Amino acid sequence: MSRFLLTHARVVFANEVRDDVAILIDNGIIAAIDPQAAGNTRALDLSGHLLVPGLIDLHCDALEKEVEPRPGVHFPLDFACAQADKRNAV
């Protein structure tokens, strides 16, 4: 992995939104927020962009085959969830 600095971002925190924030990423992990010295770290200017650290994409196709096992066949969501629970209860 690499080390890089995200600069000038508008960042959404748990209790506030701050402008012109710098975030240091080290090996894919947030290492520091508003680092004082990042040295010769590669930087990416995020001016005009919103950054939401910790937001996870919850999209998942785990139930897709239970809800629509084949094209044109749809099962109710509660039934599909029950079937998925049975399949995963091994």
Jmol script that loads the backbone (N, CA, C; Angstrom):
load data "model"
ATOM      1  N   MET A   1       0.846  -1.184   0.000  1.00  0.00           N
ATOM      2  CA  MET A   1       0.000   0.000   0.000  1.00  0.00           C
ATOM      3  C   MET A   1       0.884   1.237   0.000  1.00  0.00           C
ATOM      4  N   SER A   2       0.235   2.361   0.016  1.00  0.00           N
ATOM      5  CA  SER A   2       0.984   3.608  -0.053  1.00  0.00           C
ATOM      6  C   SER A   2       0.529   4.591   1.014  1.00  0.00           C
ATOM      7  N   ARG A   3       1.195   5.692   1.017  1.00  0.00           N
ATOM      8  CA  ARG A   3       0.893   6.762   1.970  1.00  0.00           C
ATOM      9  C   ARG A   3       0.583   8.010   1.151  1.00  0.00           C
ATOM     10  N   PHE A   4      -0.553   8.634   1.435  1.00  0.00           N
ATOM     11  CA  PHE A   4      -0.903   9.860   0.718  1.00  0.00           C
ATOM     12  C   PHE A   4      -1.735  10.762   1.601  1.00  0.00           C
ATOM     13  N   LEU A   5      -1.818  12.017   1.190  1.00  0.00           N
ATOM     14  CA  LEU A   5      -2.491  13.051   1.966  1.00  0.00           C
ATOM     15  C   LEU A   5      -3.660  13.600   1.161  1.00  0.00           C
ATOM     16  N   LEU A   6      -4.842  13.583   1.749  1.00  0.00           N
ATOM     17  CA  LEU A   6      -6.021  14.199   1.147  1.00  0.00           C
ATOM     18  C   LEU A   6      -6.103  15.606   1.725  1.00  0.00           C
ATOM     19  N   THR A   7      -6.108  16.621   0.865  1.00  0.00           N
ATOM     20  CA  THR A   7      -6.069  18.003   1.352  1.00  0.00           C
ATOM     21  C   THR A   7      -7.303  18.786   0.928  1.00  0.00           C
ATOM     22  N   HIS A   8      -7.592  19.824   1.680  1.00  0.00           N
ATOM     23  CA  HIS A   8      -8.645  20.805   1.376  1.00  0.00           C
ATOM     24  C   HIS A   8     -10.034  20.183   1.233  1.00  0.00           C
ATOM     25  N   ALA A   9     -10.292  19.108   1.948  1.00  0.00           N
ATOM     26  CA  ALA A   9     -11.590  18.432   1.850  1.00  0.00           C
ATOM     27  C   ALA A   9     -12.596  19.042   2.818  1.00  0.00           C
ATOM     28  N   ARG A  10     -13.854  18.943   2.456  1.00  0.00           N
ATOM     29  CA  ARG A  10     -14.943  19.241   3.388  1.00  0.00           C
ATOM     30  C   ARG A  10     -15.300  17.892   3.994  1.00  0.00           C
ATOM     31  N   VAL A  11     -15.136  17.745   5.318  1.00  0.00           N
ATOM     32  CA  VAL A  11     -15.243  16.439   5.967  1.00  0.00           C
ATOM     33  C   VAL A  11     -16.423  16.398   6.928  1.00  0.00           C
ATOM     34  N   VAL A  12     -17.194  15.327   6.837  1.00  0.00           N
ATOM     35  CA  VAL A  12     -18.323  15.097   7.734  1.00  0.00           C
ATOM     36  C   VAL A  12     -17.834  14.224   8.883  1.00  0.00           C
ATOM     37  N   PHE A  13     -17.865  14.779  10.088  1.00  0.00           N
ATOM     38  CA  PHE A  13     -17.529  14.036  11.295  1.00  0.00           C
ATOM     39  C   PHE A  13     -18.829  13.678  12.017  1.00  0.00           C
ATOM     40  N   ALA A  14     -18.758  12.937  13.093  1.00  0.00           N
ATOM     41  CA  ALA A  14     -19.955  12.502  13.820  1.00  0.00           C
ATOM     42  C   ALA A  14     -20.795  13.673  14.318  1.00  0.00           C
ATOM     43  N   ASN A  15     -20.144  14.766  14.732  1.00  0.00           N
ATOM     44  CA  ASN A  15     -20.897  15.875  15.324  1.00  0.00           C
ATOM     45  C   ASN A  15     -20.694  17.222  14.631  1.00  0.00           C
ATOM     46  N   GLU A  16     -19.980  17.231  13.507  1.00  0.00           N
ATOM     47  CA  GLU A  16     -19.759  18.495  12.807  1.00  0.00           C
ATOM     48  C   GLU A  16     -19.281  18.252  11.378  1.00  0.00           C
ATOM     49  N   VAL A  17     -19.371  19.298  10.589  1.00  0.00           N
ATOM     50  CA  VAL A  17     -18.803  19.299   9.240  1.00  0.00           C
ATOM     51  C   VAL A  17     -17.739  20.384   9.221  1.00  0.00           C
ATOM     52  N   ARG A  18     -16.514  20.022   8.815  1.00  0.00           N
ATOM     53  CA  ARG A  18     -15.413  20.989   8.798  1.00  0.00           C
ATOM     54  C   ARG A  18     -14.887  21.162   7.380  1.00  0.00           C
ATOM     55  N   ASP A  19     -14.494  22.379   7.065  1.00  0.00           N
ATOM     56  CA  ASP A  19     -13.931  22.690   5.755  1.00  0.00           C
ATOM     57  C   ASP A  19     -12.412  22.736   5.815  1.00  0.00           C
ATOM     58  N   ASP A  20     -11.794  22.526   4.669  1.00  0.00           N
ATOM     59  CA  ASP A  20     -10.345  22.634   4.493  1.00  0.00           C
ATOM     60  C   ASP A  20      -9.575  21.726   5.451  1.00  0.00           C
ATOM     61  N   VAL A  21      -9.951  20.461   5.461  1.00  0.00           N
ATOM     62  CA  VAL A  21      -9.335  19.468   6.346  1.00  0.00           C
ATOM     63  C   VAL A  21      -8.336  18.636   5.543  1.00  0.00           C
ATOM     64  N   ALA A  22      -7.256  18.247   6.189  1.00  0.00           N
ATOM     65  CA  ALA A  22      -6.282  17.333   5.588  1.00  0.00           C
ATOM     66  C   ALA A  22      -6.335  16.009   6.342  1.00  0.00           C
ATOM     67  N   ILE A  23      -6.289  14.919   5.595  1.00  0.00           N
ATOM     68  CA  ILE A  23      -6.327  13.585   6.203  1.00  0.00           C
ATOM     69  C   ILE A  23      -5.185  12.766   5.615  1.00  0.00           C
ATOM     70  N   LEU A  24      -4.389  12.189   6.491  1.00  0.00           N
ATOM     71  CA  LEU A  24      -3.272  11.350   6.076  1.00  0.00           C
ATOM     72  C   LEU A  24      -3.727   9.894   6.036  1.00  0.00           C
ATOM     73  N   ILE A  25      -3.528   9.244   4.899  1.00  0.00           N
ATOM     74  CA  ILE A  25      -3.871   7.837   4.727  1.00  0.00           C
ATOM     75  C   ILE A  25      -2.566   7.059   4.646  1.00  0.00           C
ATOM     76  N   ASP A  26      -2.430   6.039   5.482  1.00  0.00           N
ATOM     77  CA  ASP A  26      -1.216   5.225   5.494  1.00  0.00           C
ATOM     78  C   ASP A  26      -1.620   3.759   5.396  1.00  0.00           C
ATOM     79  N   ASN A  27      -1.239   3.113   4.323  1.00  0.00           N
ATOM     80  CA  ASN A  27      -1.596   1.710   4.083  1.00  0.00           C
ATOM     81  C   ASN A  27      -3.096   1.472   4.173  1.00  0.00           C
ATOM     82  N   GLY A  28      -3.882   2.386   3.603  1.00  0.00           N
ATOM     83  CA  GLY A  28      -5.327   2.224   3.540  1.00  0.00           C
ATOM     84  C   GLY A  28      -6.073   2.579   4.808  1.00  0.00           C
ATOM     85  N   ILE A  29      -5.380   3.104   5.801  1.00  0.00           N
ATOM     86  CA  ILE A  29      -5.991   3.442   7.094  1.00  0.00           C
ATOM     87  C   ILE A  29      -5.797   4.932   7.366  1.00  0.00           C
ATOM     88  N   ILE A  30      -6.827   5.569   7.923  1.00  0.00           N
ATOM     89  CA  ILE A  30      -6.688   6.972   8.320  1.00  0.00           C
ATOM     90  C   ILE A  30      -5.686   7.027   9.464  1.00  0.00           C
ATOM     91  N   ALA A  31      -4.540   7.643   9.203  1.00  0.00           N
ATOM     92  CA  ALA A  31      -3.470   7.707  10.197  1.00  0.00           C
ATOM     93  C   ALA A  31      -3.524   8.989  11.010  1.00  0.00           C
ATOM     94  N   ALA A  32      -3.999  10.082  10.392  1.00  0.00           N
ATOM     95  CA  ALA A  32      -4.054  11.360  11.103  1.00  0.00           C
ATOM     96  C   ALA A  32      -5.025  12.294  10.401  1.00  0.00           C
ATOM     97  N   ILE A  33      -5.669  13.127  11.201  1.00  0.00           N
ATOM     98  CA  ILE A  33      -6.536  14.174  10.676  1.00  0.00           C
ATOM     99  C   ILE A  33      -5.866  15.496  10.990  1.00  0.00           C
ATOM    100  N   ASP A  34      -5.775  16.349   9.979  1.00  0.00           N
ATOM    101  CA  ASP A  34      -5.046  17.614  10.079  1.00  0.00           C
ATOM    102  C   ASP A  34      -3.605  17.391  10.535  1.00  0.00           C
ATOM    103  N   PRO A  35      -2.877  16.527   9.827  1.00  0.00           N
ATOM    104  CA  PRO A  35      -1.485  16.270  10.230  1.00  0.00           C
ATOM    105  C   PRO A  35      -0.643  17.533  10.108  1.00  0.00           C
ATOM    106  N   GLN A  36       0.249  17.728  11.048  1.00  0.00           N
ATOM    107  CA  GLN A  36       1.101  18.919  11.050  1.00  0.00           C
ATOM    108  C   GLN A  36       2.177  18.825   9.968  1.00  0.00           C
ATOM    109  N   ALA A  37       2.746  17.648   9.811  1.00  0.00           N
ATOM    110  CA  ALA A  37       3.803  17.492   8.813  1.00  0.00           C
ATOM    111  C   ALA A  37       3.666  16.126   8.157  1.00  0.00           C
ATOM    112  N   ALA A  38       3.394  16.128   6.878  1.00  0.00           N
ATOM    113  CA  ALA A  38       3.263  14.871   6.152  1.00  0.00           C
ATOM    114  C   ALA A  38       4.497  14.618   5.290  1.00  0.00           C
ATOM    115  N   GLY A  39       5.499  15.479   5.417  1.00  0.00           N
ATOM    116  CA  GLY A  39       6.738  15.301   4.659  1.00  0.00           C
ATOM    117  C   GLY A  39       6.507  15.382   3.164  1.00  0.00           C
ATOM    118  N   ASN A  40       7.175  14.507   2.439  1.00  0.00           N
ATOM    119  CA  ASN A  40       7.052  14.515   0.984  1.00  0.00           C
ATOM    120  C   ASN A  40       5.978  13.533   0.505  1.00  0.00           C
ATOM    121  N   THR A  41       4.943  13.364   1.288  1.00  0.00           N
ATOM    122  CA  THR A  41       3.842  12.463   0.958  1.00  0.00           C
ATOM    123  C   THR A  41       3.080  12.979  -0.254  1.00  0.00           C
ATOM    124  N   ARG A  42       2.717  12.072  -1.137  1.00  0.00           N
ATOM    125  CA  ARG A  42       1.910  12.427  -2.309  1.00  0.00           C
ATOM    126  C   ARG A  42       0.574  12.978  -1.837  1.00  0.00           C
ATOM    127  N   ALA A  43       0.112  14.070  -2.442  1.00  0.00           N
ATOM    128  CA  ALA A  43      -1.120  14.733  -2.000  1.00  0.00           C
ATOM    129  C   ALA A  43      -2.165  14.735  -3.108  1.00  0.00           C
ATOM    130  N   LEU A  44      -3.418  14.680  -2.692  1.00  0.00           N
ATOM    131  CA  LEU A  44      -4.553  14.769  -3.602  1.00  0.00           C
ATOM    132  C   LEU A  44      -5.448  15.892  -3.107  1.00  0.00           C
ATOM    133  N   ASP A  45      -5.635  16.915  -3.924  1.00  0.00           N
ATOM    134  CA  ASP A  45      -6.439  18.082  -3.558  1.00  0.00           C
ATOM    135  C   ASP A  45      -7.920  17.756  -3.740  1.00  0.00           C
ATOM    136  N   LEU A  46      -8.678  17.772  -2.647  1.00  0.00           N
ATOM    137  CA  LEU A  46     -10.105  17.470  -2.686  1.00  0.00           C
ATOM    138  C   LEU A  46     -10.966  18.723  -2.582  1.00  0.00           C
ATOM    139  N   SER A  47     -10.439  19.858  -2.980  1.00  0.00           N
ATOM    140  CA  SER A  47     -11.225  21.098  -2.966  1.00  0.00           C
ATOM    141  C   SER A  47     -12.534  20.879  -3.714  1.00  0.00           C
ATOM    142  N   GLY A  48     -13.633  21.291  -3.084  1.00  0.00           N
ATOM    143  CA  GLY A  48     -14.942  21.146  -3.705  1.00  0.00           C
ATOM    144  C   GLY A  48     -15.568  19.771  -3.547  1.00  0.00           C
ATOM    145  N   HIS A  49     -14.903  18.885  -2.812  1.00  0.00           N
ATOM    146  CA  HIS A  49     -15.427  17.532  -2.616  1.00  0.00           C
ATOM    147  C   HIS A  49     -15.765  17.285  -1.152  1.00  0.00           C
ATOM    148  N   LEU A  50     -16.748  16.440  -0.936  1.00  0.00           N
ATOM    149  CA  LEU A  50     -17.184  16.062   0.407  1.00  0.00           C
ATOM    150  C   LEU A  50     -16.584  14.707   0.742  1.00  0.00           C
ATOM    151  N   LEU A  51     -16.019  14.579   1.925  1.00  0.00           N
ATOM    152  CA  LEU A  51     -15.405  13.338   2.378  1.00  0.00           C
ATOM    153  C   LEU A  51     -16.139  12.871   3.627  1.00  0.00           C
ATOM    154  N   VAL A  52     -16.560  11.604   3.629  1.00  0.00           N
ATOM    155  CA  VAL A  52     -17.292  11.042   4.766  1.00  0.00           C
ATOM    156  C   VAL A  52     -16.533   9.800   5.245  1.00  0.00           C
ATOM    157  N   PRO A  53     -15.505   9.971   6.096  1.00  0.00           N
ATOM    158  CA  PRO A  53     -14.728   8.825   6.570  1.00  0.00           C
ATOM    159  C   PRO A  53     -15.610   7.861   7.361  1.00  0.00           C
ATOM    160  N   GLY A  54     -15.396   6.598   7.142  1.00  0.00           N
ATOM    161  CA  GLY A  54     -16.135   5.589   7.892  1.00  0.00           C
ATOM    162  C   GLY A  54     -17.441   5.170   7.266  1.00  0.00           C
ATOM    163  N   LEU A  55     -17.888   5.868   6.235  1.00  0.00           N
ATOM    164  CA  LEU A  55     -19.122   5.470   5.566  1.00  0.00           C
ATOM    165  C   LEU A  55     -18.847   4.197   4.786  1.00  0.00           C
ATOM    166  N   ILE A  56     -19.660   3.202   5.010  1.00  0.00           N
ATOM    167  CA  ILE A  56     -19.471   1.906   4.370  1.00  0.00           C
ATOM    168  C   ILE A  56     -20.615   1.660   3.407  1.00  0.00           C
ATOM    169  N   ASP A  57     -20.292   1.209   2.221  1.00  0.00           N
ATOM    170  CA  ASP A  57     -21.313   0.862   1.234  1.00  0.00           C
ATOM    171  C   ASP A  57     -21.974  -0.437   1.685  1.00  0.00           C
ATOM    172  N   LEU A  58     -23.237  -0.357   2.065  1.00  0.00           N
ATOM    173  CA  LEU A  58     -23.941  -1.524   2.583  1.00  0.00           C
ATOM    174  C   LEU A  58     -24.661  -2.320   1.501  1.00  0.00           C
ATOM    175  N   HIS A  59     -24.460  -1.940   0.237  1.00  0.00           N
ATOM    176  CA  HIS A  59     -25.104  -2.681  -0.845  1.00  0.00           C
ATOM    177  C   HIS A  59     -24.598  -4.119  -0.843  1.00  0.00           C
ATOM    178  N   CYS A  60     -25.507  -5.041  -0.954  1.00  0.00           N
ATOM    179  CA  CYS A  60     -25.142  -6.449  -0.920  1.00  0.00           C
ATOM    180  C   CYS A  60     -26.134  -7.242  -1.762  1.00  0.00           C
ATOM    181  N   ASP A  61     -25.646  -8.198  -2.498  1.00  0.00           N
ATOM    182  CA  ASP A  61     -26.512  -9.040  -3.319  1.00  0.00           C
ATOM    183  C   ASP A  61     -26.780 -10.390  -2.663  1.00  0.00           C
ATOM    184  N   ALA A  62     -26.557 -10.501  -1.357  1.00  0.00           N
ATOM    185  CA  ALA A  62     -26.702 -11.780  -0.669  1.00  0.00           C
ATOM    186  C   ALA A  62     -28.107 -12.348  -0.772  1.00  0.00           C
ATOM    187  N   LEU A  63     -29.125 -11.496  -0.816  1.00  0.00           N
ATOM    188  CA  LEU A  63     -30.512 -11.977  -0.879  1.00  0.00           C
ATOM    189  C   LEU A  63     -31.053 -12.061  -2.300  1.00  0.00           C
ATOM    190  N   GLU A  64     -30.266 -11.619  -3.261  1.00  0.00           N
ATOM    191  CA  GLU A  64     -30.779 -11.530  -4.628  1.00  0.00           C
ATOM    192  C   GLU A  64     -31.316 -12.864  -5.140  1.00  0.00           C
ATOM    193  N   LYS A  65     -30.587 -13.944  -4.921  1.00  0.00           N
ATOM    194  CA  LYS A  65     -31.034 -15.257  -5.404  1.00  0.00           C
ATOM    195  C   LYS A  65     -32.214 -15.792  -4.610  1.00  0.00           C
ATOM    196  N   GLU A  66     -32.410 -15.293  -3.404  1.00  0.00           N
ATOM    197  CA  GLU A  66     -33.568 -15.721  -2.611  1.00  0.00           C
ATOM    198  C   GLU A  66     -34.825 -14.957  -3.024  1.00  0.00           C
ATOM    199  N   VAL A  67     -34.670 -13.673  -3.336  1.00  0.00           N
ATOM    200  CA  VAL A  67     -35.812 -12.847  -3.727  1.00  0.00           C
ATOM    201  C   VAL A  67     -36.216 -13.143  -5.170  1.00  0.00           C
ATOM    202  N   GLU A  68     -35.224 -13.269  -6.047  1.00  0.00           N
ATOM    203  CA  GLU A  68     -35.504 -13.552  -7.459  1.00  0.00           C
ATOM    204  C   GLU A  68     -34.612 -14.713  -7.906  1.00  0.00           C
ATOM    205  N   PRO A  69     -35.050 -15.957  -7.640  1.00  0.00           N
ATOM    206  CA  PRO A  69     -34.210 -17.114  -7.944  1.00  0.00           C
ATOM    207  C   PRO A  69     -33.953 -17.301  -9.441  1.00  0.00           C
ATOM    208  N   ARG A  70     -34.848 -16.815 -10.268  1.00  0.00           N
ATOM    209  CA  ARG A  70     -34.663 -16.829 -11.722  1.00  0.00           C
ATOM    210  C   ARG A  70     -35.469 -15.673 -12.300  1.00  0.00           C
ATOM    211  N   PRO A  71     -35.126 -15.223 -13.481  1.00  0.00           N
ATOM    212  CA  PRO A  71     -35.816 -14.061 -14.062  1.00  0.00           C
ATOM    213  C   PRO A  71     -37.332 -14.225 -14.082  1.00  0.00           C
ATOM    214  N   GLY A  72     -38.016 -13.201 -13.596  1.00  0.00           N
ATOM    215  CA  GLY A  72     -39.479 -13.199 -13.605  1.00  0.00           C
ATOM    216  C   GLY A  72     -40.125 -13.854 -12.406  1.00  0.00           C
ATOM    217  N   VAL A  73     -39.348 -14.468 -11.526  1.00  0.00           N
ATOM    218  CA  VAL A  73     -39.888 -15.124 -10.329  1.00  0.00           C
ATOM    219  C   VAL A  73     -39.452 -14.320  -9.111  1.00  0.00           C
ATOM    220  N   HIS A  74     -40.418 -13.780  -8.370  1.00  0.00           N
ATOM    221  CA  HIS A  74     -40.121 -12.951  -7.200  1.00  0.00           C
ATOM    222  C   HIS A  74     -40.805 -13.529  -5.970  1.00  0.00           C
ATOM    223  N   PHE A  75     -40.044 -13.672  -4.884  1.00  0.00           N
ATOM    224  CA  PHE A  75     -40.600 -14.112  -3.612  1.00  0.00           C
ATOM    225  C   PHE A  75     -40.707 -12.915  -2.670  1.00  0.00           C
ATOM    226  N   PRO A  76     -41.682 -12.925  -1.755  1.00  0.00           N
ATOM    227  CA  PRO A  76     -41.787 -11.846  -0.767  1.00  0.00           C
ATOM    228  C   PRO A  76     -40.502 -11.764   0.065  1.00  0.00           C
ATOM    229  N   LEU A  77     -40.153 -10.554   0.481  1.00  0.00           N
ATOM    230  CA  LEU A  77     -38.903 -10.338   1.199  1.00  0.00           C
ATOM    231  C   LEU A  77     -38.823 -11.140   2.491  1.00  0.00           C
ATOM    232  N   ASP A  78     -39.932 -11.230   3.253  1.00  0.00           N
ATOM    233  CA  ASP A  78     -39.876 -11.986   4.512  1.00  0.00           C
ATOM    234  C   ASP A  78     -39.588 -13.463   4.254  1.00  0.00           C
ATOM    235  N   PHE A  79     -40.179 -14.015   3.208  1.00  0.00           N
ATOM    236  CA  PHE A  79     -39.924 -15.409   2.846  1.00  0.00           C
ATOM    237  C   PHE A  79     -38.467 -15.580   2.404  1.00  0.00           C
ATOM    238  N   ALA A  80     -37.983 -14.652   1.578  1.00  0.00           N
ATOM    239  CA  ALA A  80     -36.609 -14.723   1.090  1.00  0.00           C
ATOM    240  C   ALA A  80     -35.609 -14.635   2.241  1.00  0.00           C
ATOM    241  N   CYS A  81     -35.877 -13.767   3.215  1.00  0.00           N
ATOM    242  CA  CYS A  81     -34.989 -13.645   4.381  1.00  0.00           C
ATOM    243  C   CYS A  81     -34.983 -14.925   5.197  1.00  0.00           C
ATOM    244  N   ALA A  82     -36.148 -15.530   5.366  1.00  0.00           N
ATOM    245  CA  ALA A  82     -36.236 -16.795   6.113  1.00  0.00           C
ATOM    246  C   ALA A  82     -35.436 -17.883   5.401  1.00  0.00           C
ATOM    247  N   GLN A  83     -35.524 -17.930   4.078  1.00  0.00           N
ATOM    248  CA  GLN A  83     -34.765 -18.922   3.315  1.00  0.00           C
ATOM    249  C   GLN A  83     -33.261 -18.679   3.434  1.00  0.00           C
ATOM    250  N   ALA A  84     -32.853 -17.421   3.399  1.00  0.00           N
ATOM    251  CA  ALA A  84     -31.436 -17.088   3.550  1.00  0.00           C
ATOM    252  C   ALA A  84     -30.945 -17.470   4.937  1.00  0.00           C
ATOM    253  N   ASP A  85     -31.768 -17.249   5.969  1.00  0.00           N
ATOM    254  CA  ASP A  85     -31.402 -17.649   7.331  1.00  0.00           C
ATOM    255  C   ASP A  85     -31.196 -19.153   7.412  1.00  0.00           C
ATOM    256  N   LYS A  86     -32.089 -19.913   6.789  1.00  0.00           N
ATOM    257  CA  LYS A  86     -31.954 -21.379   6.789  1.00  0.00           C
ATOM    258  C   LYS A  86     -30.653 -21.794   6.106  1.00  0.00           C
ATOM    259  N   ARG A  87     -30.366 -21.170   4.986  1.00  0.00           N
ATOM    260  CA  ARG A  87     -29.164 -21.513   4.223  1.00  0.00           C
ATOM    261  C   ARG A  87     -27.897 -21.184   5.016  1.00  0.00           C
ATOM    262  N   ASN A  88     -27.925 -20.091   5.766  1.00  0.00           N
ATOM    263  CA  ASN A  88     -26.735 -19.642   6.496  1.00  0.00           C
ATOM    264  C   ASN A  88     -26.614 -20.216   7.900  1.00  0.00           C
ATOM    265  N   ALA A  89     -27.591 -20.989   8.343  1.00  0.00           N
ATOM    266  CA  ALA A  89     -27.604 -21.498   9.721  1.00  0.00           C
ATOM    267  C   ALA A  89     -26.853 -22.815   9.863  1.00  0.00           C
ATOM    268  N   VAL A  90     -25.947 -23.076   8.988  1.00  0.00           N
ATOM    269  CA  VAL A  90     -25.219 -24.350   9.023  1.00  0.00           C
ATOM    270  C   VAL A  90     -24.086 -24.280  10.010  1.00  0.00           C
TER     271      VAL A  90
END
end "model"
wireframe off; spacefill off
backbone 0.3
color backbone group
